[in-house]
Amino acid sequence: MASPIIASLSWGQMKVQGSNLTYKDCKVWPGGSRAWDWRETGTEVPPSTVEYLQKQGINVRVLQTEQAVKEYNALVAQGVRVGGVFHSTC
C-alpha cells in the first residue's frame, strides 16, 4: 500500500488523499490516516523515541509542520512508504 498524499495544510486544517475528513492533527501511514490528539503524547519527540526508531532501521525526521508536509509528500511522490504525525496549529 502507498502512503497517502497530504492534499492541503492550513492553520488548524489538514486534508489527506483518500479521506473525506478534515483533520486538525493527524497520523498518516501507508494505506491510511486518522485524527491524532496531540495531548495523547505531546508535540515533542523524545530522543529515546528517535533512537528506538533508528535502531529499527527507520529514517526519522523531526521538522516544523509545513516543511514536514513538503518532505513527506516528496517522499510519497518518489514511491517511498512513509508515515508521519502532524500538528497543524503550531
Backbone hydrogen bonds in HBPLUS format (Angstrom, degrees):
<---DONOR---> <-ACCEPTOR-->    atom                        ^
c    i                          cat <-CA-CA->   ^        H-A-AA   ^      H-
h    n   atom  resd res      DA  || num        DHA   H-A  angle D-A-AA Bond
n    s   type  num  typ     dist DA aas  dist angle  dist       angle   num
A0031-GLY N   A0002-ALA O   2.84 MM  29  5.71 135.0  2.05 139.6 137.0     1
A0017-GLN N   A0005-ILE O   2.82 MM  12  5.31 171.0  1.83 168.0 170.1     2
A0007-ALA N   A0015-LYS O   2.77 MM   8  5.39 122.0  2.11 131.2 146.9     3
A0008-SER N   A0015-LYS O   3.31 MM   7  5.17 156.0  2.37 134.2 132.9     4
A0015-LYS N   A0008-SER O   3.04 MM   7  5.17 160.0  2.08 137.7 140.5     5
A0010-SER N   A0013-GLN O   2.89 MM   3  5.24 159.4  1.93 160.1 161.6     6
A0013-GLN N   A0010-SER O   2.93 MM   3  5.24 173.0  1.94 134.6 133.5     7
A0012-GLY N   A0088-SER O   3.24 MM  76  5.09 164.1  2.27 112.7 116.7     8
A0014-MET N   A0023-TYR O   2.61 MM   9  4.94 134.8  1.81 147.3 157.2     9
A0023-TYR N   A0014-MET O   2.79 MM   9  4.94 159.9  1.83 157.1 155.0    10
A0019-SER N   A0016-VAL O   3.07 MM   3  5.71 149.9  2.16 146.1 144.6    11
A0036-TRP N   A0025-ASP O   3.03 MM  11  5.29 151.0  2.11 122.9 121.0    12
A0026-CYS N   A0086-PHE O   2.97 MM  60  5.37 148.0  2.07 142.1 152.2    13
A0086-PHE N   A0026-CYS O   2.79 MM  60  5.37 171.0  1.80 166.2 169.2    14
A0027-LYS N   A0034-ARG O   2.92 MM   7  5.49 161.4  1.95 160.3 166.4    15
A0034-ARG N   A0027-LYS O   2.97 MM   7  5.49 148.2  2.07 152.3 158.7    16
A0028-VAL N   A0084-GLY O   2.85 MM  56  5.29 160.5  1.88 152.3 157.2    17
A0084-GLY N   A0028-VAL O   2.87 MM  56  5.29 153.8  1.94 142.5 144.6    18
A0029-TRP N   A0032-GLY O   3.05 MM   3  5.47 162.6  2.08 147.4 145.9    19
A0032-GLY N   A0029-TRP O   2.95 MM   3  5.47 171.0  1.96 143.3 140.6    20
A0040-GLU N   A0037-ASP O   2.79 MM   3  5.71 171.2  1.79 132.9 136.0    21
A0042-GLY N   A0038-TRP O   2.58 MM   4  5.11 145.2  1.70 158.7 170.8    22
A0049-THR N   A0046-PRO O   2.93 MM   3  5.35 132.3  2.17 110.0 122.3    23
A0050-VAL N   A0046-PRO O   3.27 MM   4  6.73 159.0  2.32 154.0 159.3    24
A0051-GLU N   A0047-PRO O   2.88 MM   4  6.10 167.8  1.89 156.4 159.8    25
A0052-TYR N   A0048-SER O   2.98 MM   4  6.05 158.0  2.03 139.4 145.4    26
A0053-LEU N   A0049-THR O   3.02 MM   4  6.24 169.4  2.03 154.5 156.6    27
A0054-GLN N   A0050-VAL O   2.94 MM   4  6.13 162.6  1.97 153.5 158.8    28
A0055-LYS N   A0051-GLU O   2.96 MM   4  6.15 153.4  2.03 149.3 156.1    29
A0056-GLN N   A0052-TYR O   3.18 MM   4  6.50 128.6  2.46 137.8 151.1    30
A0056-GLN N   A0053-LEU O   3.00 MM   3  5.06 135.6  2.20  97.4 110.4    31
A0058-ILE N   A0053-LEU O   3.01 MM   5  5.32 160.0  2.05 147.8 143.7    32
A0057-GLY N   A0054-GLN O   2.91 MM   3  5.03 157.6  1.97 107.9 113.1    33
A0068-ALA N   A0064-GLN O   2.80 MM   4  5.90 156.8  1.85 157.7 164.7    34
A0069-VAL N   A0065-THR O   2.87 MM   4  6.10 159.0  1.92 159.2 163.0    35
A0070-LYS N   A0066-GLU O   3.14 MM   4  6.39 160.5  2.17 145.5 150.6    36
A0071-GLU N   A0067-GLN O   2.96 MM   4  6.20 165.9  1.98 153.4 156.8    37
A0072-TYR N   A0068-ALA O   2.80 MM   4  5.89 163.4  1.83 150.5 156.2    38
A0073-ASN N   A0069-VAL O   2.87 MM   4  5.99 175.0  1.87 154.3 155.9    39
A0074-ALA N   A0070-LYS O   2.97 MM   4  6.11 151.5  2.06 143.4 151.7    40
A0075-LEU N   A0071-GLU O   2.98 MM   4  6.22 157.0  2.03 151.2 156.7    41
A0076-VAL N   A0072-TYR O   2.93 MM   4  6.26 159.2  1.97 153.9 160.3    42
A0077-ALA N   A0073-ASN O   2.90 MM   4  6.08 157.6  1.95 146.7 152.6    43
A0078-GLN N   A0074-ALA O   3.18 MM   4  6.45 130.6  2.44 135.2 147.4    44
A0078-GLN N   A0075-LEU O   3.05 MM   3  5.07 133.7  2.27  96.6 109.7    45
A0080-VAL N   A0075-LEU O   3.02 MM   5  5.36 156.1  2.08 155.2 147.6    46
A0079-GLY N   A0076-VAL O   2.85 MM   3  5.06 157.9  1.89 110.1 116.7    47
